[in-house]
Amino acid sequence: MATYDAIVIGLGGVGSATLWRLAKRGLRVLGIDRFSPPHTLGSSHGETRIIRQAYFEHPDYVPLLKRAYTLWDELERETGMHLFHRVGLLQVGRGDGVVVPGVRRSAREHNLTIEDYSASEARWRWPLFEIGDELEVVYEPSAGYLRVEAAVKACLAAAQQSGAEVRTDALVTRWDVGREDVQVRVGAEVIHGRRLIITAGPWASELLTGLNVVLEVRRKSLFWFATNNVSAGQLPTYLFELPEGVFYGFPAIDGRMKVGDHAGGTAVTDPLQVNRDIDPVEARAIEVFKHNHLPGAEELRNHAVCLYTMSPDEHFILDNHPDDRRIAFAAGLSGHGYKFAPVLGEALADLALDGGSDLPIEFLGLNRFT
């Protein structure tokens, strides 16, 4: 009976990166996904994601982001794929809000380069944005966006190039731990491994019992609008913290501008039974934002739905399973985890193999909820 050094369940953004980092160590590893990644049924799709370092959520994330930047560059070199587009990031909000003060705090504590602008200065530099005088603006020149589906493909390709095996369209129905190994059941088959890593995204609650933490899955909409403005392709990524929501978007790619609302979202009870039609309330909020702040965006071209899996405090949960330290997991990435994928994969490999990591991940541990 063959036994894998490690098995990864879930091959979205973090799972595919975990498989890559494990395989780079020369281990015999297997990745399993119930679908065929990259796919549109979870969280790792929608063409693009913002990547940034001056993290308004908390300065403790910044060292992880610095390592993530290094690993994204490494993945590009290994695969020859252009995944990280450094087009900058414009963040807009009130000076007494969450975003702008948070960006400044992280930049100050970690000596990151950001640029401050008044609203009028920002309108002059980026005339396609409408920015009210009551708002403040910070610009992070080293930020940008990632190509999501392409990055999942790149991680899987890099992992397989280093010897990893991949099983797709394979539903894991349960896992168990024994004295000598971990058993993962796929249909009637039992697969054996020395370590197990669970990165199941919206399905985390089904596979991670005993955590005593509620993970809420939320439905989130993405919208793409046509544009005929050539300058729209030269925009930075952007995020506006407004009373109506936290709206974000990207420069025009293939003549389309993607816009979303990071706030809110509708609770989902079954990730397989999600309404993927356009919600009129969400669409109206995006239209108001577009009208007030992004007049270069025109008629709607595309719409998609992705899923956020929210932790109680909206920070990641990254740890060994409390019942057995041979199990490591990531869950509750709360809609801001994709940019961290390779460094989370590295940390999960450390946790599963060594029971700990030199990476600064203590603040993401499960014990903060107990």
Residue, then its C-alpha position, 0 to 999 in steps of 0.5 A: m500500500a503506497t502512502y503519500d507524504a502529504i495529501v491536500i484537499g481542495l485545490g483552489g488558490v491556497g490549495s494549489a499553492t500548498l501542493w506546489r510548496l510541498a512538491k518543491r521539498g521533494l515530497r510525494v504529494l497528492g492534491i484532490d479536488r471535488f471539481s476540476p480547478p480552476h473552476t467557477l464554483g468557489s472563491s478562486h475565480g473572476e479573472t483578477r484579484i488585487i494584491r497589495q502590501a500596505y495592508f489596512e486590515h492589520p500591519d501584522y499581515v505585511p511580513l507575510l505579504k513581503r514573502a508572498y511577493t517573492l513567491w509570486d515572482e518565483l512562480e512566474r519564473e518557474t512557469g514563464m507565466h505573467l501573473f502579477h501585474r504591478v499597475g499600482l493601487l489607489q485607495v480612497g476614503r475618509g481620513d477617519g475611516v478604516v482604509v486610509p488610516g489603516v494603509r498609512r499605519s501599515a506603511r509607517e510600521h513597515n517602511l513601505t512606500i505610499e503616496d498621499y494625494s488630495a482629492s483634487e491632485a488625484r483627479w488631476r493625475w487620474p482624470l477617469f476617477e471622480i473623487g469628492d473633496e471630502l475624501e483622502v487618497v493614498y497610492e501604493p505604486s508596488a501594488g497591482y493585480l493577479r490573474v486568478e485562474a492563470a495562477v491556479k493553473a500555474c501552481l498546479a503545473a509547477a507542483q506536477q513538474s516537481g512530481a505532485e499527483v493531482r486528482t480532480d472531480a474526486l469528492v472526499t467524503r471523510w477523513d480519519v487519523g490512525r496510529e500510523d497515517v491519515q486516511v482519506r476516503v474518495g468514493a470506495e477508495v481509501i488513500h493513505g498519507r502521513r500528513l493532511i492539509i485541508t484548504a476547502g474554501p466554502w466547504a471547510s465546515e464540512l471537512l473541519t469538525g471540532l474547531n468550534v468556530v462558525l464559518e459563514v459563506r457569503r455570496k458576492s457578485l462581480f460585474w464587468f462593464a464595457t469601456n471605449n476609453v483607451s485610458a481605462g487600460q492605464l488605470p491602477t487598481y482601486l478601492f473606495e471606502l464609502p458609506e454605501g460600501v467598499f467598492y473596488g476595481f481594475p483597469a480595463i482588460d480586453g475592453r472591460m472594467k471589473v467592479g465589485d463591492h467588498a462589503g456585505g454579501t448574502a449568506v449561503t447555506d449550501p455552496l452547491q446551491v447558490n443563486r448566480d443570477i444578478d441581484p437587482v439591489e447589488a446591481r443598483a449599488i454598483e451602478v450608483f458607484k460607477h455613475n458617481h466615481l467611474p464614468g468611464a465604465e459603460e454598459l454591463r457585459n458580464h456578471a459572476v458570483c464568487l463566495y467569501t468564507m468569513s471567520p468571526d473576526e474576518h481574519f484568516i484561520l491558519d493552524n494545526h487541527p486541535d485533534d491531531r497535529r498531523i492535520a493543518f488547515a486554512a479557513g475563513l479567508s474572509g474575502h482577502g486571502y488570495k494574494f497570500a496564496p503562496v505564503l499560506g501554502e508555505a506556512l501550511a506545509d510547515l505546519a503539517l510537516d513540522g508542527g510550526s513555522d518560522l513565518p509570523i503566523e501566530f496571530l492567525g491561530l485558532n486559539r484566539f477564539t478559545 
